[in-house]
Amino acid sequence: MNQLENFKYDPAKSALAETLFQALTKIAAGALPEELSMLDFFKALEQPPEKNLGDYALPCFRFAKALKKNPNLLAEELKNALVASHNPWVLRVDLKGAFLNIFTDQKQVAKTLLPLLVTGDGFKLLKNNPTNNKTKVMIEFSQPNTHKEFHVGHGRNVCLGDSLCRIFSYNGFDVMPVNYIGDEGAHIAKCLWAVDNYKGEKLDDKIANKAEWLGQRYVEANTKLKEASDEEKIKYNAEISAILKSIENKKGNYYETWKVTRQYCLDDFNHIYKWLDVHFTHFFYESEVSEDSQAIVNEYMKKGLFVEDQGAVGVDMSDKKLGFFMARKSDGTTLYGTKDLALAKVKFDQYKIDRSIYVVGSEQNFHFKQVFYALEKMGFVQAAKCYHLSYGMVVRPEGKMSSRAGNSFTFLQLINLVIEEINGYLEKYKGEWNQARLDDTAHKLAVGAIKYGMLQADPNKEIVFDPKEWVSFEGNSGPYLMYSYARTQSILNKAQEQGIEVSLTNVDLLTHESERELMRHLYDFNQTVIYACENYKPSTIANQLFFTCKAYNRFYTEVSVMKAESDDLRGARLALLKAFGDTLKTGLYLLGITPPEKM
């Protein structure tokens, strides 16, 4: 197979790498060291930090060292060879010491790039990667606890996980999006204890947001326990413990209440997933792996991996400075980490996955280091392919939110707040649009505003969420990007109504600097998606789209599309416009956003 077969998304770089490799082979008189290949040139070619330095730069130090030549002299020889090759991608080559700064021919870029984007073929190039096609990736995300409200922090998790699934699929991976619901534990027993003692309106079908209602009871339970006397605490904890045992033993009135209230929460969660257009191929439940987690401990105690320490059972991880990983408490119950081990075993054995990605907040960083090391010591080869995508919290301007403290902002509250802002913007279309269209547009804008707000920051950074900023039609926001897309569709529709066709015949006429800048951004799209996949960062796509939109707005301001100087140029600019619109729509899809066609 051609070494560059998987790099068709960057034809210019591939062509340059091939020419440079041939030139170096000639310079070495056929005595090129075996460790150097065409792929080395492809990897060595980089984008300069400033566009006035060229489209690609090649540092020649490594190649000069391999040939025992002066780097500056080798750079000059490679420059002369590149110019003499008449490579159609090369406009000119500047020499800066041991660096070649290569400027690509804009006409060649247009002739190659625009047909790929206008036909849609450019968005399929990464799908056909033989290695990725054979790799099964399970991405676990969302993981809400039942009997608590779905807050904005859960929203960031869902947006990150869903976007990752789309990005990995675009890159050709076999992707399984899964959810792991926390449907058992002390928090649920506390919640049901508070429900039992609640004097207000009882939980029935009249309550719209049942998970939120149950979350409020959980807060009340924590408050009551905090304010209780020592004598009361003993009494209350005994009552809560009895409820927990009833649930774990799967019998009694509390177990029946647990089943009903659990389903209420699952229904509320599914309502949010549907609103966000998020889908899972499988749901795992904490309650399903309780028995398996005990079996794991028993199995690996026999194998000598898990050892007893002061009545507790676990793994000594001091060799990795990870302390003692507790798998079973002295009272005989397992922990959350043990259940993660049992779930991982199910993922590996039953679903035959090659890679496992966990989207979980940064407060669990240490937890996953322990879990992955435990899996490694248990002999699972897939442990090396487990990855924890850690992300920062979503905080209010006044600080951290906590469902236990009751100061969290629910995701449904966020939705209502954003829709209210969006409806204010859409007020001008009342009477012109029917209600169905108004509702559909408001929904798409609200989803896009929230998802982009959650994704445009690096996952490691905290988000101070500001709904007003998120729905702004200016600046780095979802509505700004969606408006840019709608504007392209408006121009394309107007052209179609006038019988004017998008044309790829004369795209070499696109020589304006704003056209060059926009094409450079479009050219880099697939490379950005690869980077986002390799580094688990949808934020790089979000920011690339933002800067592409800025380049588009410059193009829109500086040249006329519909009033171009000639019919040929108008057809070419319409092709560039369509290429931009389709790239933007594809990028937004990878963020989980569907833009309205008209705004």
N, C-alpha and C positions, 0 to 999 in steps of 0.2 A: 504493500500500500504506500502511496505517496505520503511522505512525512507531514505534508501540509493539508492532507485530505480533510481533516476536521476543522480547518481554519478558513473555510470558504466565505465566512461572514466578513473577512477582511482581505478582499482580493488584492488591494494595493500593497499591503504589508507582505502578503504571500509572494507577489510578483517581485517585490524588492528583495526579499530574502533569497529567492531563487537566483536572481541576477548577481547579488553580492556573493553568494556561495560559489557560483561559477567563476566569478572574478578572483576570489581568493584562491580557488583551486589552480587557476592559471598563474597567479602570482607565485604560488608555492611550487610551480612546475610539476604539479601532480603529486607532490610529496606532502599532502595535507594530513596533519595528525588525525588519527581515526576518531578521536573524541569530539572533533568538530563536525557539525552537520548543518544542513539547511535550517533545521529547527532552531539551532543556536542563534542564527541570524534573526529568525522570526521573533524569538524571545528577547533578543538584545535591542531590537528596534523599539524605541519608546516615543511617547508624545512629549515634545518640549513644554516647559512650564508656561511659555508665552507663545501666542500664535505667530508673532512676527519672526520667531526663530525657525519656523517651518512646521510641517505636518508630522514628520518623523525625524528622530535623531538617532544616530548610531555611534555609541562610544567604541573606539577601536582597540582599547587597551588589551582586552582578553585575547583577541585575535593576533595582535602584535606579539604578545608574550608567547603564544603557541608557535609562531613562526620565527621567534627571536629577532624581531625587527623593531625599529623605532616606531612608536605609535603614530606620531605626526606624519612620518613618511608613508606608512601604510595607509593612513587615512587619505593622503593625497593620491596614492595609487588606486584606491577603491573609488575615489571620486571620479578620476579620469575614466575608469572602467565603466562606471555607472552612466556617465554622460555618453560615452562611446557606444553603449549598448542600445541606445534609442528605445529604452523601456518606455512604453506609452504612458505610464503613470508618472514619469519624472518630468517636471517642468524645469527645475533648476536645482543645483546642489551647491550649498555654501560650506566652506571649510572653516571650522573654528578649532584650531589646534588638532587634537585627536578625535574630534567629533565631526561627523557628517550631518549637516542639517538639510533635509530633503523636503522640497516643496512639490506637492502633487499637482498634476495637470487637472484643472477644474473641469475641462470638457470631458476628460476620461472618467472622472468621478461621476459626472452627471449621466454619461452614457451607460455606465455600469450600474450605478446605484438606483436611479429613478425607475427603470423598468422592474427591478426586483421589488421595490416598495409598492409601486402602482398595481402590479399583478398580485401582490401578496406573497410571492415566493420568498422574499427576504425574511419574512417572519416564520418560515419553516426550516431555515437553514440549521438551527441548533437542535432541532428535533431528531435529526438523523445522525446521532452520535452513538456508534455501536457499543462503546463502553457504558455510557449512561443508560442506553436502552435496556441493558442487561442488569441494571442496578435497581433493586427494590428499596425504596426509601419510605419509612413510616415517619410521619410528622405528627406528633402528639401536641395538641394545643387546646386552649380554652380552660379545661379542668375546673369548672366552678364547683363549689360545695353547695349541695342542696340545703334548704332551710336557712339560706342567706340570700340577700339581694344580689343581683348581678350589677356590680358597680363599674365605674369608668376604667379602673385598672384591669378588670376582666376584658373590657373593650379593647384595650391595647393588645392584650394577648391574642384575642380572636383575629384582630386585623393583621398582626404580624404572622400568625400561623397560616391564615388563609392566603396571604400574599406569598409566603414561602412556598406553599403547595403549588401555586400558579407558576412561580418562577422556576421551580425544579421541573415541573411538567414541560414548560417552554424549552428547557435545556435537555429534554429527552429522557428524563428519569421516569421510572415506573413509581408513581407516588400514591401512598395511602394516607389520607388525612383521617386522624382518629382523635377521639375525645376521651378523657378519663375523668369520670364524675366522682367527686367525693361525697358519697351518700351514706357514710356511717362515721361514728366517732362521737367524742364527748360533746362537740358543739351541737349536734343534733339532739342528744339527750337533754342538754340545757334548754334548747329551743322548745322541745315538747313539754318539759317541766314548766316553762313559762306560759305556754299555751294552756296547760291544765289550770294554772293559777290566774289566768287573765280574766278580768271582770268586764271588759268591754265587748265590742261586737265580735261574735264568733266567726271563725273562718268558714265561709260557704261560697257558693257561686256568685254571690253579690259582690264579693271582693275582686276587683279587677286584676291587681298585681299581687298574686298570692305569695310569690317568693319574697317580695318586698315586705309584705305583712308578717311573714314568718321571720324575716331578718330583724324586724323591729322587736319581736318577742325575744329573740336571741340577745339583743342589746339590753333589754329589760332584765333578762336573767343575769347577765354579767354585772349590771348595776346593783341588783338585789343582793348578789353574792358579795360584792365589794363592800356594801354598806352594812352587811349582817354582822351580828356579834359572833364571838367564837363559838358559842353554844348553838346559835342558829346555823352557822356554817357547817357544823358537823351534821346537823339534821338535814339541811338542804343537799349537801353532797351525797348523803346516803340515799336520798330520794332520787337524785340524778343518776347515781350508780345503778339503782334498781331499774330505772328506765333503760339505761344502756345495756344491761344484761338481758332485758326482755327483747330488745332489738337484736342483739347478737344471737340469742337463742331461738329467734324467729317464732315466737309465740307470745300470746297475751294481748291485752287491749292496746298497749303502747306500740307493739309491733304492727297491729292493724292500722293504728293512726299514722305510724311511720310510712307505711305503704301508700296511704292516701295522700299525705302531705308531700311525700317524695315525688309522686306523679304530678302534683300541682306545680312543683318547682321545675320538673323536666319539661312540662308543657310551656311554662313561661320562658325557659331557656330556648326551646325550639322556636318559639315565636320571635325571639330576638335574632336567632340564626337565620330564619327565613327573611326577616326584614333586611338583614345585612347581606343576603345572598351568599351564605356560607354553608358548605356541605361537608359531611363526614361519611366515610365508607363504613366506619364501625364505631360503636360506643363501648368503652370498657367502664366497669363500675367497681369502686373500691370494695363494695360488699361481696363481689364475686371472687376476689382474690384473698379473702381473709384465711380460708382453710388452706389454700395453696401456700400462703406465707408461713404458716405453721409447719407444713410439710417440708418447705425449703430448709427451715432451721433444723428439723430433725435429720434430713438427708445429709446436710453439710456438717452437722455435729459428728455423725458417724464417720464422715470422710476426714474429720480432724481439722477442718478449716474454721468452723465456728467453735469457740471455746467459752467456758464459763468463767465469769469474773464477778465475785461478790453476789452470786445468785442470778445475775443477768448473763445473757448469751450474746456473743458477737465476734467481731474480727479485730485483731490488733493491727492497726494501720500506722503505728508509730514510725515505721520505716519510710513512710511518705509524709510524715508530720500531719497525719489526719486523725490522730488520737485513736479512740476505741469506738468502732462502729457497732452500736447496739442493735441487735436483731430481735431479741426477745427480752422483755423486762422481767424483773424478779417475780412479779405477780403472774407470769405466764402469758401475758398478752404481747402481740407483735406491734411493731411501730410502722409509721408511714414508709420508712426506708425499706423495711422488709417486704412490704406490699409492692414497692417499686421493683424489687428483685424478682418477686413472683410474676409480676406483669411482664417484665423484660423476658423472662423465660418463656412465657406464652407467646410473646412477639417473635422471638427467635425460633422456637420449635414449631409453632402452629402456622405462623404467617411467613416464615422463611425469609425474613427481611435481611438486607445487607447493611443498611444504615438506619440508625434510630435517632431522631432529633426530638428534643424536648424543649418546648417553648414555655419557660417558667421564669418568674421574676428573680431579680438579683439576690433577694434575701435567701434563696435556696442554693447559692453557689457552692457552699461547703457540703451541703447535703448530696449534691450530684457528684462531687469529687469522690465522696465516700462510696456512693452507689456504683459508679463506674469502676472504681478500684475493686470493689467487692465482686462485681461481675467478672472482672479480669482474673481474680484469684479463684473464682468458681470454674474457670476454664472456658468461658464463652469468647470465641475469637471475635465476635461482633462487638465486644466491649470497646475495642480500639476504634470502632466506627460509630460510637455513641457520642452525641454532641448536645450540650446544654446551651440553647440560645437564651442567654441571660439578658434581661431588659430592666431599665429603670422604671420607677414608679410614675404614675400619673398623680400629680399633687395639685391641690388648690393653691391659690396665691398665698394663703395663710399657712400652708404646710401640709404634712402628710395626712392621708385619710385612713380611717380604720373602721371596719364593720363592727368590731368589738366595742369601740367607743361610740359608735353611732353617728360619726361625722362624715361618713362616706357619701359620695354623690352617686346616685344610682344611674345606671346606663339608660334606663327609661326616662329619667329626668333630663339627662343630656339630650336624648332624642327629641323630647318635647320642646326643649329650649331652642335647639337648632332649627327644628321645623317652624317654630314661631318666627324666628329671624328670617328664614327662607320665604315664608308666606308673605312677610312684609315686602320683600323684594318682588314677589310675583303678583302683588296687588294690581299692578298696572296692566296685567294681562286678563283680568276679570272682565267678562263680557266679550273679549276677543277669543279666548280659549274656553272649551267646555270644562266641566269640573273634573272629568276623568284625566284630561291632559294636565290640568293644574296639579292634581294629586300626584300623578306619575312624575312630573318634573320636580315637584317639591321633594318627593321620596328620593329620586336620583341625586339631587343636589345635596340633600341632608346626608345620605350615605357617603357621598364623595367628600363632603366637608369633614365628616368625622374620621373616615378612613385616612384621608390625606393628613389630617391633623395628627393622627396617631402614628403615621408612618414616615413623615418627612424628617423627623429627628433621628439621629443615630440611636439604635436600640439601647445602647449602654447609658444614654443620657436620660435624666428625668424629664418629664413633660409637665410644664405648668399650663394646665389647659385653660384656654380662653375662648369660649364658644363664639363670641363676637368676631374675634380675629379669624377663627376657622371659617366663618361664612362670608368673609370679605371677598369682594370680586376684584380686589387689587392685592398685589404682593404674593408671597409664597403660600398660596392656599388652593384647596381643591376647586372651589368655584371659579377661580381665575383660570385654571387649566381647562376646566370644562367649558368656560365661556370662549376660550381660544379655539377649542374644537368646534363649538357651535358656529363660530364665525366662519370657519373654513367651509362648513356644510352649507351655510347661507350663500356664499359666493359660488360654490359648485352647483347648487340648485338653480341659482340665477343664470349661470352659464348654460345649463341644460335646458332651461325654459326658452333661452334664446337660440337654441340649436348649436351652441358652441361646444366642441369636444375637447376633452383632455388629449393632448398629443405628445407622444414620445419621439416624434420624428426629428425635432430640432432642439433637443435639450442642450446641445452644445452652445446655444445662444445665451445660456444663463451665465453671464460673465460678471454681473454686478457683485460688488463685495458683500452685500447683505445676502445675496443668493449663495455665495461661497460659504459664508458663515453658517447659514441654515443647513446647507448640505453636509457640512462637517459634523454638525450635531446629529443629523439623521444617520450619517455613516457610523457614528460611534454607538448607536443604540444597542446593537447586539453585544458589543464588547461590554457595555455597562451592565446588561442583563447577566452576562457570564460572571462578572465581578460580584454582582449582588448575590448570585447563587453560591459562589465559592466562599463568600465572606458573610453569608446569612444577613444581608443588609438591604432590605427593600428601600431604605432611605436613599441609596445611591441612584435608584431609578427615579424616585420622586424628585430629587434635585436635578437630575439630568433633564427630566421633562420640563421642569421650571425654566432652566436656562435655554432649552430648545424653544419654549414658548416666547421667551424674551427675544431670541434671535428671529423668530417668526414675526413678532410685532415690529421689529426693526425693518424686516423685509416688507411688511405690509405698509409701513409708513413711508419707506424710501422709494419703492417702485409701485407702479400700478399694474394690476393683473388684468382687469377687464378693459382698461384703456391703454394697453400696451402699444408700443410703437408699430407693431405689425401683427398680423394674424398668427404667424409662426411663433413669435415670441409670446403671444397671449396663450397659445396652446401649451407651450413649454412651461410657462409660469403656473398654469392650471395643473400641470403634471406635478410640479414641485409642491403646490398647495395640497393636492391629493396625497402625495407622499408624506407630507407633514401630518395631515389629518389622520391618516391611517396609522402612522407611527405613534402619534399621541394617543389614539384610541387603544392601540395594543398595549402601550405602556400603562395607561390607566387601568386596563383589564388586569394587568399583572399586579396592580395595587388593589384589585377587587372593586374597581370603580367603573360604572357604566354611565357615560355622559349623555345628557339629553341631546337630541339632534338639533333642537332649536331653543334659543333662549332670548 
